[in-house]
Amino acid sequence: MKKSITLSLVLAASMGLAACGEKKAEEAPATTEEAATPEAAADGAMDAAAGAADATAAAAGEAADAAAGAADKAGQAADKAGEAAKAATEATDAAKGALEEAKK
């Protein structure tokens, strides 16, 4: 379970970074003169920071969803294990009863 949560987090982070990289490639300035001005550089830095924040928030949301799903699966598995243990106890008790009857 720990491995699946880790893989989910890595996947979410990778998807966020990939989305951020694609967005920045599309928003690249058309000319180098345009990028040379301080205003354009500041705008580019702000856009990059906003894109990174959006990607991080999206990745965090996906990771939280994956963790919640994994926790639900773990709870279901624990319930089934409890049911199996109860059934095993009942089977053991029945076997003991049958053994005592056979002895009589």
C-alpha positions as CSV (number, residue, x, y, z in Angstrom):
1,M,0.0,0.0,0.0
2,K,2.8,2.4,0.8
3,K,4.3,1.8,-2.6
4,S,1.1,2.6,-4.4
5,I,0.7,5.8,-2.4
6,T,4.3,6.8,-3.3
7,L,3.7,6.0,-7.0
8,S,0.5,8.0,-7.0
9,L,2.4,11.0,-5.5
10,V,5.2,10.7,-8.1
11,L,2.7,10.4,-10.9
12,A,0.7,13.4,-9.7
13,A,3.9,15.5,-9.4
14,S,5.1,14.4,-12.8
15,M,1.8,15.3,-14.4
16,G,1.9,18.7,-12.8
17,L,5.4,19.5,-13.9
18,A,4.6,18.3,-17.4
19,A,1.6,20.5,-17.6
20,C,3.6,23.5,-16.3
21,G,6.3,22.9,-18.9
22,E,3.9,22.7,-21.8
23,K,2.2,25.9,-20.7
24,K,5.4,27.9,-20.5
25,A,6.5,26.7,-23.9
26,E,3.3,28.0,-25.4
27,E,3.7,31.4,-23.6
28,A,7.2,32.0,-24.7
29,P,7.8,35.6,-26.0
30,A,7.8,36.0,-29.8
31,T,11.1,38.0,-30.0
32,T,14.2,38.3,-27.9
33,E,13.7,42.1,-27.8
34,E,10.4,41.6,-26.1
35,A,11.9,39.4,-23.5
36,A,14.8,41.8,-22.9
37,T,12.7,44.5,-21.2
38,P,12.5,44.5,-17.4
39,E,8.7,44.5,-17.6
40,A,8.6,41.5,-19.9
41,A,11.0,39.7,-17.7
42,A,8.9,40.5,-14.6
43,D,5.7,39.4,-16.4
44,G,7.4,36.2,-17.5
45,A,8.6,35.5,-13.9
46,M,5.1,36.2,-12.5
47,D,3.5,34.0,-15.2
48,A,6.0,31.2,-14.4
49,A,5.3,31.5,-10.7
50,A,1.5,31.4,-11.2
51,G,1.9,28.4,-13.5
52,A,4.0,26.6,-11.0
53,A,1.6,27.4,-8.2
54,D,-1.3,26.1,-10.3
55,A,0.5,22.9,-11.2
56,T,1.5,22.4,-7.6
57,A,-2.1,22.8,-6.4
58,A,-3.4,20.4,-9.0
59,A,-0.7,17.9,-8.2
60,A,-1.5,18.2,-4.5
61,G,-5.2,17.7,-5.2
62,E,-4.5,14.6,-7.2
63,A,-2.2,13.2,-4.6
64,A,-4.8,13.8,-1.9
65,D,-7.4,12.0,-4.0
66,A,-5.1,9.1,-4.5
67,A,-4.3,8.9,-0.8
68,A,-8.0,9.0,0.1
69,G,-8.6,6.2,-2.4
70,A,-5.8,4.1,-1.0
71,A,-7.1,4.7,2.6
72,D,-10.5,3.5,1.5
73,K,-9.0,0.4,0.0
74,A,-7.0,-0.3,3.1
75,G,-10.1,0.0,5.3
76,Q,-12.0,-2.4,3.0
77,A,-9.1,-4.9,3.2
78,A,-9.0,-4.6,7.0
79,D,-12.8,-5.3,7.2
80,K,-12.4,-8.4,5.0
81,A,-9.5,-9.6,7.1
82,G,-11.6,-9.2,10.2
83,E,-14.4,-11.2,8.6
84,A,-12.0,-13.9,7.6
85,A,-10.6,-14.1,11.1
86,K,-14.1,-14.4,12.5
87,A,-15.0,-17.2,10.1
88,A,-11.8,-19.0,11.0
89,T,-12.6,-18.8,14.7
90,E,-16.1,-20.2,14.0
91,A,-14.7,-23.0,11.9
92,T,-12.2,-23.9,14.7
93,D,-15.0,-23.9,17.3
94,A,-17.1,-26.2,15.0
95,A,-14.2,-28.5,14.5
96,K,-13.7,-28.7,18.3
97,G,-17.3,-29.5,18.8
98,A,-17.2,-32.3,16.1
99,L,-14.1,-33.7,17.7
100,E,-15.8,-33.9,21.1
101,E,-18.8,-35.5,19.6
102,A,-16.6,-38.1,17.9
103,K,-14.9,-38.9,21.2
104,K,-18.3,-39.7,22.9
